[in-house]
Amino acid sequence: MARYLLDRALQSLVVLLGVSAIVFFALHLTGDPAALMLPPDASREEIERFRVAMGFDAPLLLQYLRYLGAVLQGDLGTSLRFQQPVLGLVLERLPATALLAVAALAWSTLAGFLLGIVGAIRRDGWADLLVRLVALAGQAVPVFWLGLLLIILFSLRLRWLPTSGYGELRHLVLPAVSLGAYYMSAVTRLVRASLIETLDQDYIRTARAKGLSAWGVVTRHALRNAMIPVLTVQGMYFAALLGGALVTEIIFAWPGIGRLAVQAIQNRDFPLVQAVVLFAAFTFVAMNILVDLAYAALNPRIRL
């Protein structure tokens, strides 16, 4: 276990190093940072002073090495727009994004498992057809369009829920439903497919021969093995949501990391953009390791 974790940690460092390099150099390819960050009417002397003050006058490779050295010391830089450490800004928005991610993933996972189980047990029946239609609709409808429909129906017409905001449970309902619809559909299809494959195994037929009900066979024998591919997808979904749900956070004015990333891009805030991308990459590699560890817990035959 210790050797495995050490190997994965080294691999993760390589991935994060590659991501930091790509983002750093890609941002500088968009143009002169000093000219982009200052007002259009700034004089050449002001641009040059700003370039020297920010270290943009040094060779690009040297700038990256300086940035990398600061990151290794826990300093991700200072936001040019907010004049605050970017790490603090990201961590300040993390609770809102985490709350939205957990809420969206919780209801979508529960609904997806229930629908997937029903579809697998009633395979090729009318219930299975309905489940597949729901799953298809959830993946076909764009998140932004569903979010706008929910606002029009439940906020503007029925006036049950607010259009935007943060802080109360009612503010969470529409963003979580809008964001989780796609994931619910994906989990439904994956659970259904995994269960159908598992239900054809010999040990499942033995369990049925013992007189267990269909739900008993699924919950006591089939579901655990069918969860492994679902766990992989869920881990990646959760990492993606923690990295920032851009569209949903913009539509519902949710003060999370995704909205912060959009503001950073609009303001040409290079340090903040780099911090958000690096945080998202770290979330992905960390979630990958946790999912691999969960594999061994679900199925003892899997060795790390």
Secondary structure, DSSP 8 states (H G I E B T S, - for coil): -HHHHHHHHHHHHHHHHHHHHHHHHHHHTTS-HHHHHS-TT--HHHHHHHHHHHTTTS-HHHHHHHHHHHHHTT---B-TTT-SBHHHHHHHHHHHHHHHHHHHHHHHHHHHHHHHHHHHHTTTSHHHHHHHHHHHHHHHS-HHHHHHHHIIIIIIIS--S-SS-SSSHHHHHHHHHHHHHHHHHHHHHHHHHHHHHHTTSHHHHHHHHTT--HHHHIIIIIHHHHHHHHHHHHHHHHHHHHT--HHHHHHTT--SHHHHHHHHHHTT-HHHHHHHHHHHHHHHHHHHHHHHHHHHHH-TT---
